């Protein structure tokens, strides 16, 4: 009886030990499964913005200056001879459109296109010698009609310009809602400089006038002569100049995703050709000092 009990107990112990080993083997054969934690979603393009500005520019550039006129020359003066040697300062309106990217709270960059109001300069001269009179402008060489009669002359220039810039800015932190910044840019300016000269002959009775550009009449006494470039468009300087800019300003959040921006910019537009009083050709810088105000639209900031 005692042997039977011992045998039964041994069998139960062996069975339990086997079950334990089987369970451990099963546990060891199944690797634990872990669910990776999902990272934060990154949205593409969260720093993009659009901008638009209006401003007032004080521009410095050569303007119309009466050139030395050659009386026996039928050809009008060259464009650069009408642009004087010294620069003049004048005010015009400008506008800026662009798009950029805010990389972080300290650094951003944008590309901009600038349009400027055209500027026309006229210089009137009285008592100049009447330069030419021809019967047939196609076949006849120009000759001096009457040196005793004085003429009235208008020299005019027109400047047009457009600028494209790549700019970078450093935002200097936000203080009481205001974010001051400094920046700089480089790019290309296209300048078109037109020159014109009109001469009105005096008929001896104090009357000035004409019948249109390049209208030539006979030498008959009392006939009014009017010469000039056809359509008031003379020789043109058309230039693509390297340009650079420095700017500083401050922005303020006036609404969600909208910043009001006001600032100052110095813009160097390159040079154009002008003429000295002795007829020598020189280069003169065209630049602008601007005050601008506008909005930046930041849809994801």
Secondary structure, 3 states (H helix, E strand, C coil): CHHHHHHHHHHHHHHHHHHHHHHHHHHHHCCCCCCCCCCCCCCCCCCEEEEEEEEEEEEEEEEECCCCCCCCCCCCCCHHHHEEEEEEEEEEEEEEEEEEEECCCCEEEEEEEEEECCEEEEEEEEEEECCCECCCCCCCCCECCCCCCEEEEEEEEEEEEEEEEEEEEEEEEEECCEEEEEEEEEEEEEEEEEEEEEEEEECCCCCECCCCCCECCCCCCCCCCEECCHHHCCCEEEEEEEEEEEEEEEEEEEECCEEEEEEEEEEEEEEEEEECCCCCEEEEEEEEEEEEEEEEECCCC
